[in-house]
């Protein structure tokens, strides 16, 4: 049973599905802001709120709305580096995985270099579970129990996106190169303060 006094940082759709199935539909109240970017659902019988809070992206499109008819041109530092589903001369085709990889690199580099050090909760890519087509083409997911181990591993693209997320996360927390370049991170043999130094570097 959710604790009404405690925020839960869990997978959004799973929590919403779990709570809504055990509540009467008429008890569900929802709110959206003027931009439709922030949404909240209140379940009165639990006195429990589920919220989806919009956070601005570091990677921004130039058009204010999604254009599904024109090709997607990718630019880095004002230079065209590729395009998605286009037929342009001398412009390489780049898939969603390349874009995701570069976005992840940008996000982690921003967090590492930023003077502001907030608590960051990061999760890897969440695979799709839609059956009989994509969600926008009539696909749906009506599973009531988790998959068994090995029963479903996501699509090939899902697996590649998960691998990219793990790779960039490990780059952000990997400490070996830092210790190699900064040999003073450990004290001399038998020196008790070396324990303090080791902890200091390992936790930065």
N, C-alpha and C positions, 0 to 999 in steps of 0.2 A: 504494500500500500504506500503510495507516495507521501512523503512528509511535506506538509504545506509550508513549513518554516524553512525548508532547505532547497536551494537551487540544485538542479540535476543537469550535469553536462553529459548527456548521452546522445545516441543517434536520434535525431529529431523525429523522423517518420515512425520509427519503432515505438517511441514513447507515445506519440499521438494516436497510433493505431491501438496500442494496448489500452490506453485510458478510454478512448471513444467506444471500444467494443463493450466495455462494462458500464457505460453510462447511457441513459436515455438520450435520444437525439435532441429532444427539445431542451435538454439541460445544457447543451453546448452553445456557448456564446463566443463570438469571435470579433476581433478588431483589426483593422488595417489602417495604416497611416495614409496620408494623401498621395504618396508616391507608390503605394502598394508594395513597398520593400520590407516593411516590418509588420508581422502578423502575430497575433496572440489569441489563444483559445482558453477560455475559462470553463472549468468543469465544477459546477456548483456543489454536487454531491460529495466531491473530494476536497473542495476548496483548494483546487490545484490549477495552476496556470502553465500552459505550454507556449513558449514564445520562439519565434524565428526572427532574429534581429539582423538587420542588414549591416554589412560592413563594406566600406568602399574598396574597390579592387585596386591593386597596384598596376595591373595591366588594364588599360582602358581602350574601348573602341572609339573611333572618331565620330561615328553616327549615333544619335541619341536612341534609336530604336534598332531592333534586329532586322537586318536585310537578308532575306533568304533567297533572293534572286540574283544578287551580284556576287562575284567571287570575293573571297576574303584575302586581302593583301596584308602581308606581315611586314612590319617595319621595326627596326631596331636602330636607335640613334638617327632617325630620319632616313635610314637606308633600307631599301627593299631587300629582304633576305629570303622571301619565298611567298607562296600563295597556296590556298587550299581550294581544290576543285576549280582550277582555272586553266586556261589554255593561252598563256602569255609566253612570248618568245624570251628565251634567256632568263626565265624566272623559274627556279626549281619548285617542284611540288612538295609541300610539307603537310604532314598529317596532324591530327589532334595531339598525338603523343609528343611531337616536337614542341608544339605550343605549350603544352602542359609542363614539359621539362624546363623550358625557359622561364615560364611563370614561377615555377617552384624555386628555381635558382634565384630569381629576382626577390622573391618573398623572403627566403632565408638570408640572403645577403643583406637585405634591408634590416631584418631583425638583429643580425649580428653587429652591423655597423651603427645602428641607431643609438643615440645617446639616451633615449628613453628605454627603460628595461621593464616592460610589463610582463605579467605572467601570460605565457602563450600556451594554449591548449591545441595541440596539433593531432589530427587523425589522417590516415592515408585515404586514398580513393575508396569510395563506397560503391561496390559493384551493383549493376542493375539486376533486378529479379523479375522483370516483366516477361510474361509468356505470350506466345501467339502474336508477336510483333512488338514494336516500340510503343511507349506510352502514348505518343501522339498519333499512332496508327491503330488504336484499338487494343493494344497490349494491356495486360493487367497482371496483378499478383494477388492471389487469394490464399496464399499459404497460411496455415494456422500453426505449424510446427517448424522448428529450425531444420535445415538440411542435416543429414548425417555426414560424418567425415568422409570426404572423397566423393560425395554424391553430386556436388556442384562446386566448381572452382571459379566461376565467372567466365566471361568471354576472353578471347585472346587479348583484346584491347584492354579489358579490365585488369588482367594480370600485368600487362605492360605498364599501365598507369600506376598500379600498386608498387611495382618494382622501382619506378622513377621516384615515387614519394619516399620510399625507404632509402634509396641512394642519396637523395638530397638531404634527408634528415641525418644520415650517418656522416655526411660531409660537415654538417653544422656542429655535431657533437664530438667528432673525432679529435683526439688530443695528441696523437703520436707526433704529427708534424710540428705542433707547437712546442713540444718538449725537445724535439731534435734541434730546432732553431734557437732555443733558449736554454743552454746547458746549465745555467745557474738555478734551474728549478729544483735541483736536489743538492742537499748539503754534502759535506765531505764524509768519508768513512768514519763511523762511530760518533758522528756529531748528532746529538739529540734534536737540535732545531730542524734537522733534515725532515723529520716527521711533519713538522708544521709546514715546511716549504712544499713537501710533496702534496699535502692536502690543499694548499693554496693554489697550486697550479692545476691540480686535477679537478678543481671545482670552479674554475673560471669560465 
